[in-house]
Amino acid sequence: MNIKNLAMWAIIVVLTVGLYNMFKNPQINATKNNSIIFSEFLSEVDNGRVVEVQIQGNNIQGILANGEKFKTYSPNDPNLIEKLTEKGVNISASPIEEKMPSLLGVLLSWFPMLLLIAVWIFFMRQMQGGKGGAMGFGRSKAKMMNQLKGKVTFNDVAGVEEAKEEVEEVVEFLKDPKKFSRLGGKIPRGCLLVGPPGTGKTLLARAIAGEAGVPFFTISGSDFVEMFVGVGASRVRDMFEQGKKHSPCIIFIDEIDAVGRSRGAGLGGGNDEREQTLNQLLVEMDGFDTNEGVIIIAATNRPDVLDPALLRPGRFDRQVVVSNPDIIGREKILKVHVKKINMSPDVNLRTVARGTPGFSGADLANLVNEAALLAARKNKRIVTYQEFEDAKDKVMMGAERRSMVMTEDEKKLTAYHEGGHALVSYNMLPHYDPIHKATIIPRGRALGMVMNLPERDKHGYSIKYLKARLAVCFGGRVAEELIFGKDNITTGAGGGNGSDINQATQLARAMVTKYGMSEEMGPVEYGENQEEVFLGRSVTQTQSVSEAVAQKIDKEIRKLVDEGYNQAKTILTTKIDDLHKIAKALLTYETLTGDEIEDIINKNKYPENKQDIAKDDDNKDSALGSIGLKPKIVH
């Protein structure tokens, strides 16, 4: 309960007390001055000055000879009536009236019930967010966007040109419907934005709101379904009623997969709350009662779990894919975000875009922000290219752990481990990505890493590339084995998700069971269905393999892994001198670029103008991480 509610209740209590004092026996104050004591009353009777009395129980009211009124209280005097009769006083009597209960008494008697009602109202308001009062469960929580506050236009959206063209057409429909209707075209009923997280689906919807010039309602998919039965369906109805009142308008439902998952999972019966809400949404979008002028725009990154009835034309007439941007799109996105910072002229955004393959719009926005924060930390007035490089490292792998205490033996082992990765990677060219950086600076959970940066965005991988990847994964383990012996192999290549062995195993399994890259197993998918039933898939929809086939799969996986291991061992055995060179350079400089590694291998040329990074705390180079198409990392 906030301060506003407390003040309201305090005012109610004060008014209640005031009203009680006002209405409590109003005649008391009027007759207070006419009250006399009983002995004085008896004296007046004896003197014959009392003309008339009215007796009601023990209360006596009367009139004196001079016309004055009086009031008194008498004890149980049995001789009083006789005395008054002797003096010729007119006597009138009346029974005692039952007193009406006072306001305070009523309040005290009803206090427990009133307290219970107040507590119930309070909790109902808390569960419902206070919207519509305690009984406003079925009211829609859709909020109308303020077009003047934080307005976003299509100029603020970059890198998704095809998706922007699709939604621009919706805006054109709203601005000039006759342009399309004269040819028989109808305004689309719904538009579904599909894409990975961070690609700008919600931003695109905000741009539509800023450009359309029509009422724009926004609501989350999770706002429909709550603890009360029928609330979701009621809110859907109320939302469309609001839309009809403001037609033409746009309703944006973010994360629609929360309410639009496939029906018929076989659990919870066929009448659960989420299905009711979905059914009502289906009817409102395309049922008997058509909602002309109400356009639904929804966003999700889980289109595979949506109900087919929701995706058909007439409900969502078009599905717009908002994918990760390419190099041109990344450059445009960077240009939008760098408008908010003071950037140095030496920063080439095309270079930054080339070095960030697989980055989404949110990743790039975070990159620019981190670069600005790093520059501010160094008390710089502008953001230079070095801050962008450092920001890439920090965004991908976390902050450097230079304070981590490592012995000389641990540093030497890490240098040979990362040197093994780097040497194998270099010898895998041109089938593998060129080396961008190699470092032995602890960053994140890794003691060191080698980063390979693709020359361009890749959308598919060959068998040669994947086998080269397997060999690179084992470069570190093999280097440890050759230099320090099998008995001194460390846990550096293992350790769970993201480790060298884990990456190699998962890649080999995918090659056999998903990509059909095994001659023995053929082009057949053997992967088990890992989807949970609550996602809307049938319980009976499973795939399994026999024990014999499972043994063959394991054998093929082991064959690919061994092939990669042996290939790495052959390279490092024949080029052991290059391994010593790279390890020595890593121990000296801690971080080497791809060009520097190439000079060391081919020309035996070490960096001349490069300071010893181990002694220079200001120059912090490091490697990037690996997410999707992003640079490949081996630890």
C-alpha positions in Angstrom: 0.0 0.0 0.0 1.5 3.3 -1.1 1.4 6.7 0.6 -1.6 7.8 -1.4 -3.7 5.0 -0.2 -2.6 5.6 3.4 -3.6 9.2 3.2 -7.0 8.3 1.8 -7.7 5.9 4.7 -6.5 8.5 7.2 -9.0 11.0 5.8 -11.8 8.5 6.0 -11.1 7.7 9.6 -11.0 11.4 10.6 -14.3 12.1 8.8 -15.9 9.1 10.5 -14.8 10.3 14.0 -16.1 13.9 13.2 -19.5 12.6 12.0 -19.7 10.5 15.1 -19.1 13.5 17.4 -21.6 15.5 15.4 -24.5 13.1 15.5 -23.8 11.7 19.0 -26.8 12.8 21.2 -27.2 16.3 19.6 -29.6 17.4 22.3 -27.0 17.0 25.1 -25.3 20.2 24.2 -28.6 22.1 23.8 -29.8 21.2 27.2 -26.6 21.1 29.1 -27.0 24.6 30.5 -30.6 23.9 31.9 -29.5 20.9 34.0 -30.1 21.2 37.8 -29.2 19.0 40.7 -31.8 16.8 42.3 -31.8 18.7 45.7 -32.4 21.9 43.9 -35.3 20.3 42.1 -36.8 19.2 45.4 -36.5 22.7 46.8 -38.3 24.1 43.7 -41.1 21.6 44.2 -41.4 22.5 47.9 -41.6 26.2 47.0 -44.3 25.5 44.4 -42.3 26.8 41.5 -42.6 23.6 39.4 -45.5 23.7 37.1 -45.1 20.6 34.9 -42.7 17.6 34.8 -42.2 14.8 32.3 -40.8 11.6 33.8 -39.0 9.0 31.6 -37.3 6.4 33.8 -35.0 8.3 36.0 -34.8 11.3 33.7 -37.0 14.3 34.6 -37.7 17.3 32.4 -40.0 20.1 33.4 -41.1 23.7 33.3 -40.8 26.2 36.2 -43.3 28.9 37.0 -41.3 31.5 35.2 -41.4 29.5 32.0 -37.8 28.2 32.3 -37.1 24.6 31.3 -35.0 22.3 33.4 -33.6 18.8 33.4 -32.4 16.5 36.2 -31.8 12.9 37.1 -33.6 11.4 40.1 -32.8 8.3 42.1 -35.4 5.8 42.8 -37.4 7.9 45.2 -40.8 6.2 45.9 -42.3 9.4 47.5 -41.5 11.7 44.5 -44.8 11.2 42.7 -46.8 11.7 45.9 -44.9 14.9 46.7 -45.4 16.3 43.2 -49.2 15.5 43.4 -49.5 17.4 46.7 -48.0 20.4 45.1 -50.4 20.3 42.1 -47.7 19.6 39.5 -48.9 18.3 36.2 -47.2 14.9 35.7 -46.7 13.0 32.4 -44.8 9.8 32.2 -43.4 7.7 29.3 -41.6 4.4 29.1 -37.9 4.2 28.5 -37.1 4.1 24.8 -34.5 1.6 23.6 -31.5 3.7 22.6 -30.3 3.4 18.9 -26.8 2.0 18.7 -24.2 4.8 18.2 -22.1 5.0 15.1 -19.1 4.0 17.1 -20.8 0.9 18.3 -21.8 0.0 14.8 -18.3 0.4 13.7 -16.9 -1.6 16.5 -19.3 -4.5 15.9 -18.6 -4.5 12.1 -14.8 -3.9 12.5 -13.7 -7.5 11.9 -15.8 -7.9 8.8 -14.7 -4.5 7.5 -11.0 -5.4 8.1 -11.5 -8.7 6.3 -13.0 -6.9 3.3 -10.2 -4.3 3.3 -7.5 -7.0 3.3 -9.2 -8.9 0.5 -9.5 -5.7 -1.6 -5.8 -5.0 -0.9 -4.6 -8.4 -2.1 -6.8 -8.4 -5.1 -5.4 -5.0 -6.2 -1.9 -6.3 -5.6 -2.4 -9.4 -7.8 -4.1 -7.4 -10.5 -1.6 -4.5 -10.5 -4.3 -2.2 -9.2 -5.8 -1.8 -12.7 -9.6 -1.4 -12.8 -10.0 -1.7 -9.1 -10.5 -4.9 -7.1 -13.1 -6.3 -9.6 -11.3 -5.3 -12.8 -9.8 -8.8 -13.5 -11.0 -9.0 -17.0 -9.8 -5.6 -18.1 -7.1 -5.5 -20.7 -3.6 -4.4 -19.7 -2.8 -3.0 -23.1 -1.1 0.4 -22.8 -1.5 3.1 -25.4 1.9 4.4 -26.6 2.6 8.1 -26.2 3.7 9.3 -29.6 5.5 12.3 -28.2 7.6 10.6 -25.5 10.7 8.7 -26.8 9.4 8.6 -30.4 11.1 6.1 -32.6 10.9 6.3 -36.4 12.1 4.1 -39.2 15.3 6.2 -39.4 16.3 4.6 -36.0 16.0 1.1 -37.4 18.8 -0.2 -39.5 20.3 -3.5 -40.7 16.9 -5.2 -41.4 15.9 -3.5 -44.6 13.7 -6.3 -46.0 11.7 -6.5 -42.7 11.4 -2.7 -42.6 10.0 -2.7 -46.1 7.3 -5.2 -45.1 6.1 -3.2 -42.1 6.4 0.1 -44.0 3.7 -1.2 -46.2 1.4 -1.7 -43.2 2.0 1.9 -42.3 1.2 2.9 -45.9 -2.1 1.0 -45.6 -3.1 3.0 -42.6 -2.1 6.3 -44.0 -3.6 5.9 -47.4 -5.9 2.9 -47.6 -7.5 4.0 -50.9 -4.2 3.5 -52.7 -4.5 -0.2 -52.2 -8.3 -0.7 -52.0 -8.9 0.7 -55.4 -7.1 -2.3 -56.8 -9.0 -4.7 -54.6 -6.3 -5.1 -52.0 -7.3 -5.4 -48.3 -5.3 -4.2 -45.3 -3.4 -7.1 -43.7 -5.1 -8.5 -40.6 -1.9 -9.4 -38.8 1.9 -9.3 -39.1 4.2 -11.7 -37.2 7.8 -10.7 -36.5 10.1 -13.7 -36.2 13.8 -13.7 -35.4 16.5 -14.4 -32.8 16.7 -12.4 -29.6 18.2 -8.9 -30.0 17.5 -8.4 -33.7 15.2 -5.5 -33.2 11.6 -6.9 -33.4 10.3 -4.7 -30.6 12.2 -1.7 -31.9 10.6 -2.3 -35.3 7.2 -2.3 -33.6 8.0 1.0 -31.8 9.0 2.5 -35.2 5.7 1.5 -36.6 4.0 3.2 -33.7 6.0 6.4 -34.3 5.4 6.4 -38.1 1.8 5.2 -38.3 0.1 8.2 -36.7 -2.7 6.0 -35.4 -3.4 4.7 -31.8 -0.9 2.0 -30.9 -1.5 -0.4 -28.0 1.2 -2.6 -26.6 0.8 -5.7 -24.4 2.9 -8.7 -23.4 1.7 -12.2 -24.1 2.1 -13.1 -20.4 -0.3 -10.3 -19.4 -3.3 -12.4 -20.6 -3.0 -15.5 -18.4 -3.2 -15.2 -14.6 -4.5 -17.2 -11.7 -8.2 -16.7 -12.4 -10.1 -18.8 -14.8 -11.4 -17.0 -17.8 -9.4 -13.8 -17.2 -7.2 -14.3 -20.3 -10.2 -14.6 -22.7 -11.9 -11.7 -21.0 -8.8 -9.5 -21.5 -8.6 -10.5 -25.1 -12.2 -9.4 -25.7 -11.6 -6.1 -23.8 -8.4 -5.5 -25.8 -10.2 -5.8 -29.1 -13.1 -3.7 -27.8 -10.6 -0.9 -27.1 -9.2 -1.4 -30.5 -12.6 -1.0 -32.2 -13.2 2.2 -30.3 -9.9 3.7 -31.6 -10.1 2.1 -35.1 -7.9 2.2 -37.2 -5.3 1.2 -34.7 -2.4 -1.2 -34.1 -2.1 -3.7 -31.3 1.4 -5.1 -30.6 1.6 -8.4 -28.7 5.2 -9.0 -27.6 6.3 -12.6 -26.9 3.1 -14.1 -28.3 4.5 -17.6 -27.7 3.5 -17.2 -24.0 -0.2 -17.5 -25.0 -0.1 -18.9 -28.6 1.6 -22.3 -28.1 0.2 -25.3 -29.9 -2.9 -26.9 -28.4 -3.4 -30.6 -27.6 -0.3 -31.5 -25.7 -2.3 -34.1 -23.9 -1.7 -32.7 -20.4 -4.1 -30.6 -18.3 -7.2 -31.5 -20.3 -8.4 -29.5 -23.2 -9.9 -26.6 -21.3 -7.0 -25.1 -19.5 -6.7 -21.3 -19.2 -4.0 -20.8 -21.9 -6.0 -22.6 -24.5 -9.1 -20.6 -23.6 -7.1 -17.4 -24.2 -5.7 -18.7 -27.5 -9.2 -19.7 -28.7 -10.6 -16.3 -27.9 -7.6 -14.7 -29.7 -8.3 -16.9 -32.8 -12.0 -15.9 -32.8 -11.3 -12.2 -32.4 -8.7 -12.1 -35.2 -10.8 -13.9 -37.8 -14.2 -15.0 -36.6 -17.8 -14.1 -37.3 -17.4 -10.7 -35.8 -14.7 -9.1 -37.9 -12.5 -6.3 -36.5 -12.0 -4.0 -39.3 -9.2 -1.5 -38.9 -7.5 -3.4 -36.0 -4.1 -4.7 -37.1 -2.3 -7.2 -34.9 1.5 -7.1 -34.9 3.2 -9.9 -32.8 6.8 -10.7 -32.1 8.3 -14.0 -31.1 11.6 -15.9 -31.2 9.9 -19.3 -30.9 7.8 -19.6 -34.1 8.1 -23.4 -34.0 5.8 -23.8 -30.9 3.0 -21.5 -32.2 -0.3 -23.1 -33.0 -0.9 -23.6 -36.8 -4.3 -22.0 -36.6 -2.7 -18.8 -35.4 -0.2 -18.7 -38.3 -2.7 -19.2 -41.2 -3.6 -16.3 -43.6 -6.5 -14.3 -42.4 -5.0 -14.1 -38.9 -1.3 -13.4 -39.5 -1.3 -12.7 -43.2 2.5 -12.1 -43.4 5.4 -13.4 -41.4 8.4 -11.1 -41.4 11.8 -12.7 -40.6 14.1 -10.3 -38.7 17.4 -12.0 -38.9 20.9 -11.1 -37.7 22.4 -8.4 -39.9 25.2 -8.9 -42.4 28.3 -6.8 -42.6 26.4 -3.9 -44.4 23.6 -4.1 -41.9 26.0 -4.1 -39.0 27.7 -1.0 -40.3 24.3 0.8 -40.6 23.4 -0.2 -37.1 26.7 1.0 -35.7 26.1 4.4 -37.5 22.8 4.7 -35.7 24.3 4.0 -32.2 27.4 6.1 -32.6 25.3 9.2 -33.0 24.9 9.2 -29.2 28.7 9.2 -28.5 31.7 11.4 -29.3 33.7 9.2 -31.6 37.2 9.7 -32.9 37.6 10.2 -36.7 40.0 7.3 -36.8 37.3 4.8 -36.1 36.3 2.9 -39.2 32.9 1.4 -38.7 33.3 -0.9 -41.6 36.3 -2.5 -39.9 34.3 -2.8 -36.6 31.5 -4.4 -38.6 33.8 -6.8 -40.3 35.2 -7.9 -36.9 31.8 -8.7 -35.4 30.2 -11.5 -37.5 27.1 -12.9 -36.0 26.4 -9.9 -33.8 22.7 -8.9 -33.4 21.5 -5.3 -33.1 21.5 -5.6 -29.3 25.0 -6.9 -29.3 26.2 -3.9 -31.4 24.4 -1.5 -29.2 26.0 -3.0 -26.1 29.4 -2.9 -27.9 29.1 0.9 -28.6 28.0 1.5 -25.0 30.9 -0.5 -23.5 33.3 1.4 -25.7 32.0 4.7 -24.4 32.2 3.4 -20.8 35.8 2.3 -21.3 36.7 5.7 -22.7 35.1 7.5 -19.8 37.0 5.2 -17.4 40.2 6.4 -19.0 39.0 10.1 -18.7 39.0 10.5 -22.5 36.9 13.0 -24.3 36.3 10.9 -27.4 36.0 7.2 -28.1 38.9 5.8 -30.1 39.3 2.6 -32.1 41.2 1.0 -29.2 38.1 1.3 -27.0 36.1 -0.5 -29.6 38.6 -3.3 -29.8 38.7 -3.6 -26.0 34.9 -3.4 -25.9 34.6 -6.3 -28.3 36.8 -8.4 -26.0 34.9 -7.5 -23.0 31.4 -8.1 -24.5 32.4 -11.5 -25.8 34.5 -12.9 -23.0 34.2 -10.7 -20.0 36.7 -8.5 -18.3 40.4 -9.5 -18.1 41.5 -11.1 -14.9 45.0 -9.7 -14.8 45.0 -9.9 -11.0 44.8 -13.7 -11.2 47.9 -15.2 -9.6 49.5 -17.8 -11.9 52.8 -19.5 -11.4 55.5 -19.6 -14.1 54.8 -23.3 -14.8 51.1 -22.5 -15.3 51.9 -19.6 -17.6 54.3 -21.9 -19.6 51.7 -24.6 -19.9 49.0 -22.2 -21.0 51.3 -20.7 -23.6 52.1 -24.1 -25.1 48.4 -25.0 -25.0 47.3 -21.9 -26.8 50.3 -22.1 -29.1 49.2 -25.6 -30.1 45.7 -24.3 -31.0 47.3 -21.4 -33.0 49.7 -23.6 -34.9 47.1 -26.2 -35.9 44.7 -23.5 -36.9 47.4 -21.8 -39.1 48.2 -25.0 -40.8 44.5 -25.7 -41.6 44.3 -22.7 -44.0 42.5 -22.2 -46.3 39.9 -24.7 -45.0 39.6 -22.9 -41.7 39.2 -19.3 -40.5 42.4 -17.1 -40.2 43.7 -16.4 -36.7 42.8 -13.0 -35.3 44.3 -13.1 -31.8 45.9 -15.5 -29.4 46.3 -14.7 -25.7 47.3 -16.2 -22.4 45.6 -13.5 -20.4 42.9 -15.0 -18.2 39.5 -13.8 -19.3 36.2 -15.2 -18.1 36.6 -18.8 -17.0 39.4 -19.5 -19.5 43.2 -19.1 -18.8 43.8 -18.3 -22.4 42.3 -18.5 -25.9 42.8 -18.4 -29.6 40.3 -16.5 -31.7 39.6 -17.2 -35.4 37.8 -14.5 -37.3 36.0 -15.5 -40.6 36.8 -13.3 -43.6 33.1 -13.0 -44.3 29.7 -14.1 -42.9 29.2 -17.8 -43.4 25.8 -19.5 -43.7 27.0 -23.0 -44.2 30.0 -25.2 -43.4 31.8 -27.9 -45.4 33.1 -31.2 -44.2 36.7 -29.9 -44.6 35.9 -26.9 -42.4 34.3 -29.1 -39.7 37.2 -31.6 -39.7 39.6 -28.7 -39.5 37.7 -27.5 -36.5 38.0 -30.9 -34.8 41.8 -30.8 -35.3 42.1 -27.2 -33.9 40.1 -28.3 -30.8 42.7 -30.9 -30.0 45.7 -28.7 -30.7 46.0 -27.7 -27.0 45.8 -31.2 -25.6 48.3 -32.6 -28.1 50.7 -29.7 -27.4 50.6 -30.5 -23.6 51.2 -34.2 -24.4 54.2 -33.5 -26.7 55.9 -30.9 -24.5 55.2 -32.1 -20.9 54.4 -35.8 -21.4 51.2 -37.8 -21.0 51.5 -37.9 -17.2 51.4 -34.1 -17.1 48.3 -33.5 -19.2 46.0 -31.0 -17.4 42.3 -30.4 -17.3 42.7 -27.4 -19.6 41.0 -29.2 -22.5 38.1 -30.4 -20.5 35.8 -29.0 -17.9 32.2 -29.0 -19.3 30.4 -26.8 -21.7 32.6 -24.8 -24.0 35.7 -26.8 -23.4 37.8 -28.2 -26.2 36.7 -31.8 -25.7 33.1 -30.8 -25.3 33.1 -28.8 -28.5 34.8 -31.6 -30.4 32.4 -34.2 -29.1 29.3 -32.1 -29.8 30.5 -31.2 -33.3 31.3 -34.9 -34.2 27.9 -36.0 -32.9 26.1 -33.3 -35.0 28.1 -34.4 -38.1 27.0 -38.0 -37.7 23.4 -37.6 -36.4 22.2 -34.3 -37.9 24.2 -33.4 -41.0 24.6 -36.8 -42.5 28.4 -36.5 -43.0 29.2 -40.1 -42.1 29.4 -42.6 -45.0 28.6 -45.5 -42.6 25.4 -43.9 -41.2 24.4 -42.2 -44.4 22.2 -39.1 -44.9 19.8 -39.9 -42.1 18.9 -37.9 -39.0 19.3 -39.9 -35.9 18.9 -37.2 -33.3 16.4 -37.8 -30.6 13.4 -35.5 -30.1 14.4 -33.4 -27.1 11.3 -31.2 -27.1 9.2 -31.2 -23.9 5.6 -32.1 -24.1 4.5 -28.8 -22.5 5.7 -26.9 -25.5 2.7 -28.1 -27.3 4.0 -31.2 -29.1 2.4 -34.6 -28.9 3.6 -37.0 -26.2 3.7 -39.7 -28.8 5.9 -37.8 -31.2 9.3 -39.3 -30.5 12.2 -40.7 -32.4 14.4 -43.5 -31.2 17.2 -45.6 -32.5 18.0 -49.3 -31.9 20.9 -50.4 -29.7 22.9 -51.6 -32.8 22.4 -48.2 -34.5 23.4 -46.4 -31.3 26.7 -48.4 -31.2 27.4 -47.5 -34.8 26.8 -43.8 -34.0 29.2 -43.9 -31.1 31.8 -45.7 -33.3 31.5 -43.0 -36.0 31.7 -40.2 -33.5 34.9 -41.8 -32.0 36.3 -42.2 -35.6 35.9 -38.5 -36.3 37.3 -37.4 -33.0 40.3 -39.7 -33.4 40.9 -38.4 -36.9 41.0 -34.8 -35.6 43.3 -35.8 -32.7 45.7 -37.6 -35.0 45.7 -34.7 -37.5 46.6 -32.2 -34.8 49.3 -34.6 -33.5 50.9 -34.9 -37.0 51.0 -31.1 -37.5 52.5 -30.4 -34.0 55.0 -33.3 -34.2 56.4 -32.2 -37.6 56.4 -28.5 -36.7 57.5 -28.6 -33.1 60.0 -25.7 -33.6 57.2 -23.4 -34.6 55.3 -24.4 -31.5 58.3 -23.3 -29.3 58.5 -20.0 -31.2 54.8 -19.2 -30.6 54.9 -20.2 -27.0 57.9 -18.1 -26.3 56.3 -15.1 -28.0 53.1 -15.6 -25.9 55.1 -15.7 -22.7 56.8 -12.5 -23.7 53.9 -10.5 -25.1 50.9 -12.4 -23.7 48.8 -11.4 -26.8 49.6 -11.9 -30.5 47.7 -11.0 -33.6 47.3 -13.3 -36.6 49.8 -11.3 -38.7 52.4 -11.5 -35.9 52.0 -15.3 -35.6 52.4 -15.6 -39.3 55.6 -13.5 -39.2 56.9 -15.7 -36.3 56.3 -18.9 -38.2 57.4 -17.9 -41.7 60.0 -15.2 -41.1 61.1 -15.9 -37.6 60.3 -12.2 -37.0 59.1 -11.1 -33.6 57.2 -7.9 -33.0 59.7 -5.1 -32.8 57.6 -2.1 -31.8 55.4 -4.0 -29.5 55.9 -3.5 -25.8 56.1 -6.3 -23.3 52.4 -6.6 -22.4 53.3 -8.4 -19.2 54.8 -5.1 -18.0 52.3 -2.7 -19.7 49.0 -2.5 -17.9 47.5 0.1 -20.3 47.7 -1.9 -23.5 45.2 -4.6 -23.0 44.6 -6.8 -26.0 42.6 -9.9 -25.8 40.5 -12.3 -27.8 36.8 -12.5 -28.6 34.3 -15.2 -27.8 32.3 -17.6 -29.9 28.5 -17.4 -30.3 26.9 -18.8 -33.5 28.7 -17.2 -36.4 30.9 -15.2 -34.1 34.6 -15.8 -33.9 35.6 -19.4 -33.1 37.4 -19.8 -29.7 39.4 -22.7 -28.5 40.7 -22.7 -24.9 
